[in-house]
Amino acid sequence: MQSLKVMLDEGAYLPERAHEDDAGYDLRAMEDATIQPRSHHVFDTGVHMMIPSGYAGFIKSKSGLNVKHNLLSDGLVDASYTGSIRVKLYNHGDSQYIVHRGDKISQIAILPVSTPDIEVVDHLEDTPRGENGFGSTGR
């Protein structure tokens, strides 16, 4: 992928990487908002992307907001979607969090995706793990 085409609504911020080796582009708030404890707020970033076919935009939490303030975000942007990217920011903490216009609220990484054809079968091959999951390998 040579370039990523981006269109901005009036007042939106261009997604950017703080460091050359950063995997994700920072997304910023276009509005002030207070997120109450155990609540969430949806932010319209005003960013539109032309994600190439074979790729998707993975919206992921900023680690600093997660570790320091218990804020999480998660989402998936398909290649065919060209509308404004929205971020749902969850406050899992016990204190309100104030977001100011221009604050970094999440990040988006553009990653290749595989979409194989689905084949319905009567059974799956045996594997060493089988159906064991959810802590089956211990602590």
Number of C-alpha atoms within 10 A of each C-alpha: 8 4 8 10 10 13 15 15 14 9 14 20 20 18 19 15 15 11 9 7 7 11 14 22 19 23 29 26 24 21 15 13 15 13 20 17 16 14 15 17 15 14 19 18 25 21 22 19 21 16 22 17 11 12 18 21 23 17 24 19 22 19 14 10 16 17 11 9 16 18 25 21 20 15 15 14 20 18 16 13 14 15 13 15 20 18 25 17 19 21 23 18 16 12 13 15 16 11 18 15 15 16 16 18 24 26 24 26 18 20 13 12 12 8 6 6 6 6 5 7 6 4 6 8 5 8 7 6 9 9 9 9 9 7 7 9 8 6 4
